[in-house]
């Protein structure tokens, strides 16, 4: 294997920080120091060492699995509604729990693992808006948790048998004589080869190979009578192919490694990669027989990955922004729904991608409203609460301290809108209401020791939070404000405001 | 950790020191706008407008352009209980508990009539300001809310499309004279591409931009409350906006993009707030959020916004059980909102410029289900309203007996409605936007 590891003397703290931003959600101060000291190769060993945690099994999962969708039909309306309400609550818990799980990632290896789980979720996109049962979603998440750093061939085989995917792309309705081409098409177009590397005939024939691959009720089942076992021609080869053989034929296509190398490069490095870089990565991926760690190592050790054109040029996804902020600062929010609301208003709710293509990323993350939400998030962090100037429904400070309401009461008085009016708001509108009486806390004094000068403090915290140095004007302004605030208020608060101010710089949206 | 009252006080104080005041922003922020050569010209124009008095007209804005209002009925509106085929026994047979009695139907023709709660729409019809398009849908209908809404919002029935049909209209017209005569001065290439066109050309009355407005050219603003949106943009407005120096070009270009988008938000919020504040409406609107949204749209139209498309939605139409009361209330909300809006536009002297239509992702099953509700269906009617609408009933009503899996078969493709709105009203070429040519319908005079 050709060594593409950059000259070790090139390894800097900045590059260590860049690696942790991209391969994770941004490093904590100790993690950056550690990677800077280890050098590239040992840092990559640590990064690629796999998760240290198991995916927690939700307590209610077994109960939910017992619920056969066919039983629902026999139930009374009230029973059904009750169960559906519980199911929705479980789904929220699971998706919210996943976001929290990402924030709690104990090591850089866990961060990279979570970034990869999310990559596969976006790549093999599935939405709870169609796949509503929790066992489907849990099984798929577990699949990504277990296989995200394994072998791509295994993963592709597993996803073609994944009940959530079979449901999402209608393959449970793909029967002999009445084919449904949805899965066959996306399997090639979006999951493995890309447009131009297969024909419409390949889709038709591939769909025949996938007939009879169904679900029962939350597990994969092969239905021989629904399967078309006749001869098919796929990529010019003839045979009585089934779904597994069809998947193998796809994996034999040279385009597959190119397509996946490109997609991972775009996710981790830059949107417009050089052709040579992709060829180089793809041939390593092919030689390794689709070993995902080999490909990732090649990406993270490529000199191009550390070029000035790449460092700091990526717009953070909402997940990167929210999870990264919470993890790096060690945030605690009194109401976890803050994160869900923020992700929704920024346009990225896990398990609710816009369609089977996943999230397009890049500049599509940003429009006027979504950017304003990102800056509102910064303001909430700086103030530790939702300022009443942003949401007048929030109470003033004095009232908040004196009339702290128990959580249950808060739920009842969540809105001032009369019931009838609230009903008319769409689900989306209700979800974007900011929680009331929210508190967000973190120990800002940990970010920079008291022995540092004002300038050193600003430099230290900007180096931690920004992928590139602030401009002279920006830095001057940060120093000036911190000086004034340190004179008037406790150090911890002055630093908290500094963090919020840094988060308002455009560069905080980048990594 | 909790902060005590005293600490809070000093916290607030330090905060005031840190940030610029609003006035300072306007001076400082726009001072930068005026000197920066890379800022699109509409921003510079907006700067002049902001610098003038609160009542000064917005300069360089095409205030007389035609406006389209799209009303999305989310959840799948029951078309058969909206436009009622009262002369057909099959309707009454299929709906033993939900059918609207013949004598209560507001008759439009000998065959069909409106639900009694749509009286304000019947008034519009009688005044020649409403058209009904029957049996609208698309080939190979999808009964999933999610997928079918995506099809209507993208205007693309096969494959997945990130941009919306309205967003693509902006993408195809940002650089030409159709939508914004002044934008020609801002035509650029490379890095400036995708940053042209006023952001307020498309406005979504919602917390997030409706996907129908998704585009590649930075057009589109979502808001429900102009004051709240304005307050939120003040957060970024207070941040330092000095020019970046010495950073690599890709990073600099991203920072520039973010900065311009933030400024777009700030300027849009300011414009919208001032335009709405400048309008005194004398029309009474119901208190519900939908009608208040319509009121906001009317105020923005009369307040001199350059907006060409407004998008608003009304939810709750997924009436699987005990449909009657819920559906009747929604129809009342819809009709009263549109009725007040139309009246207001006429009082404000804006009615000639505005055309609106309603749609839902699908209609509902012909036969009611066992829970006095209806399940997801296919074809459904649309309303088109406005002073210049060519009134009447367009297209045949789908048969109540020749069904597709219990659902009405569509007679008119929804993209014909879009093509008509695009070609005859917005005066843009629809074929690129909808990726093929569709026969227009006769609802624009």
HADDOCK unambig.tbl for C-alpha pairs under 7 A between the chains (distance, minus, plus):
assign (segid A and resid 129 and name CA) (segid B and resid 146 and name CA) 6.77 0.50 0.50
assign (segid A and resid 308 and name CA) (segid B and resid 248 and name CA) 6.25 0.50 0.50
assign (segid A and resid 309 and name CA) (segid B and resid 248 and name CA) 6.43 0.50 0.50
assign (segid A and resid 309 and name CA) (segid B and resid 250 and name CA) 5.67 0.50 0.50
assign (segid A and resid 312 and name CA) (segid B and resid 251 and name CA) 6.05 0.50 0.50
assign (segid A and resid 313 and name CA) (segid B and resid 250 and name CA) 5.87 0.50 0.50
assign (segid A and resid 313 and name CA) (segid B and resid 251 and name CA) 4.65 0.50 0.50
assign (segid A and resid 313 and name CA) (segid B and resid 254 and name CA) 6.64 0.50 0.50
assign (segid A and resid 345 and name CA) (segid B and resid 208 and name CA) 6.33 0.50 0.50
assign (segid A and resid 367 and name CA) (segid B and resid 218 and name CA) 6.44 0.50 0.50
assign (segid A and resid 367 and name CA) (segid B and resid 261 and name CA) 6.66 0.50 0.50
assign (segid A and resid 368 and name CA) (segid B and resid 221 and name CA) 6.02 0.50 0.50
assign (segid A and resid 368 and name CA) (segid B and resid 261 and name CA) 5.79 0.50 0.50
assign (segid A and resid 368 and name CA) (segid B and resid 262 and name CA) 6.43 0.50 0.50
assign (segid A and resid 368 and name CA) (segid B and resid 264 and name CA) 6.63 0.50 0.50
assign (segid A and resid 368 and name CA) (segid B and resid 265 and name CA) 4.94 0.50 0.50
assign (segid A and resid 369 and name CA) (segid B and resid 208 and name CA) 6.46 0.50 0.50
assign (segid A and resid 369 and name CA) (segid B and resid 221 and name CA) 6.25 0.50 0.50
assign (segid A and resid 369 and name CA) (segid B and resid 222 and name CA) 5.89 0.50 0.50
assign (segid A and resid 371 and name CA) (segid B and resid 262 and name CA) 6.72 0.50 0.50
assign (segid A and resid 372 and name CA) (segid B and resid 232 and name CA) 6.52 0.50 0.50
assign (segid A and resid 372 and name CA) (segid B and resid 233 and name CA) 5.95 0.50 0.50
assign (segid A and resid 375 and name CA) (segid B and resid 235 and name CA) 6.56 0.50 0.50
assign (segid A and resid 375 and name CA) (segid B and resid 236 and name CA) 5.97 0.50 0.50
assign (segid A and resid 376 and name CA) (segid B and resid 232 and name CA) 6.54 0.50 0.50
assign (segid A and resid 376 and name CA) (segid B and resid 235 and name CA) 6.75 0.50 0.50
assign (segid A and resid 379 and name CA) (segid B and resid 235 and name CA) 6.99 0.50 0.50
assign (segid A and resid 389 and name CA) (segid B and resid 231 and name CA) 6.60 0.50 0.50
assign (segid A and resid 390 and name CA) (segid B and resid 228 and name CA) 6.44 0.50 0.50
assign (segid A and resid 390 and name CA) (segid B and resid 231 and name CA) 5.60 0.50 0.50
assign (segid A and resid 390 and name CA) (segid B and resid 232 and name CA) 5.54 0.50 0.50
assign (segid A and resid 398 and name CA) (segid B and resid 5 and name CA) 6.57 0.50 0.50
assign (segid A and resid 421 and name CA) (segid B and resid 288 and name CA) 5.63 0.50 0.50
assign (segid A and resid 421 and name CA) (segid B and resid 289 and name CA) 6.49 0.50 0.50
assign (segid A and resid 424 and name CA) (segid B and resid 315 and name CA) 6.31 0.50 0.50
assign (segid A and resid 424 and name CA) (segid B and resid 316 and name CA) 6.89 0.50 0.50
assign (segid A and resid 425 and name CA) (segid B and resid 315 and name CA) 6.66 0.50 0.50
assign (segid A and resid 426 and name CA) (segid B and resid 314 and name CA) 6.78 0.50 0.50
assign (segid A and resid 426 and name CA) (segid B and resid 315 and name CA) 4.85 0.50 0.50
assign (segid A and resid 429 and name CA) (segid B and resid 207 and name CA) 6.50 0.50 0.50
assign (segid A and resid 432 and name CA) (segid B and resid 207 and name CA) 6.88 0.50 0.50
assign (segid A and resid 441 and name CA) (segid B and resid 1 and name CA) 6.72 0.50 0.50
assign (segid A and resid 471 and name CA) (segid B and resid 244 and name CA) 5.44 0.50 0.50
assign (segid A and resid 471 and name CA) (segid B and resid 245 and name CA) 6.19 0.50 0.50
assign (segid A and resid 473 and name CA) (segid B and resid 242 and name CA) 6.15 0.50 0.50
assign (segid A and resid 474 and name CA) (segid B and resid 240 and name CA) 6.38 0.50 0.50
assign (segid A and resid 474 and name CA) (segid B and resid 242 and name CA) 6.96 0.50 0.50
assign (segid A and resid 481 and name CA) (segid B and resid 18 and name CA) 5.56 0.50 0.50
assign (segid A and resid 485 and name CA) (segid B and resid 14 and name CA) 5.57 0.50 0.50
assign (segid A and resid 488 and name CA) (segid B and resid 14 and name CA) 6.53 0.50 0.50
assign (segid A and resid 489 and name CA) (segid B and resid 10 and name CA) 6.01 0.50 0.50
assign (segid A and resid 489 and name CA) (segid B and resid 11 and name CA) 6.69 0.50 0.50
assign (segid A and resid 489 and name CA) (segid B and resid 14 and name CA) 6.94 0.50 0.50
assign (segid A and resid 493 and name CA) (segid B and resid 11 and name CA) 6.97 0.50 0.50
assign (segid A and resid 504 and name CA) (segid B and resid 236 and name CA) 6.43 0.50 0.50
assign (segid A and resid 504 and name CA) (segid B and resid 239 and name CA) 6.15 0.50 0.50
assign (segid A and resid 505 and name CA) (segid B and resid 239 and name CA) 6.81 0.50 0.50
assign (segid A and resid 506 and name CA) (segid B and resid 255 and name CA) 5.70 0.50 0.50
assign (segid A and resid 506 and name CA) (segid B and resid 258 and name CA) 6.03 0.50 0.50
assign (segid A and resid 506 and name CA) (segid B and resid 259 and name CA) 6.54 0.50 0.50
assign (segid A and resid 507 and name CA) (segid B and resid 255 and name CA) 6.31 0.50 0.50
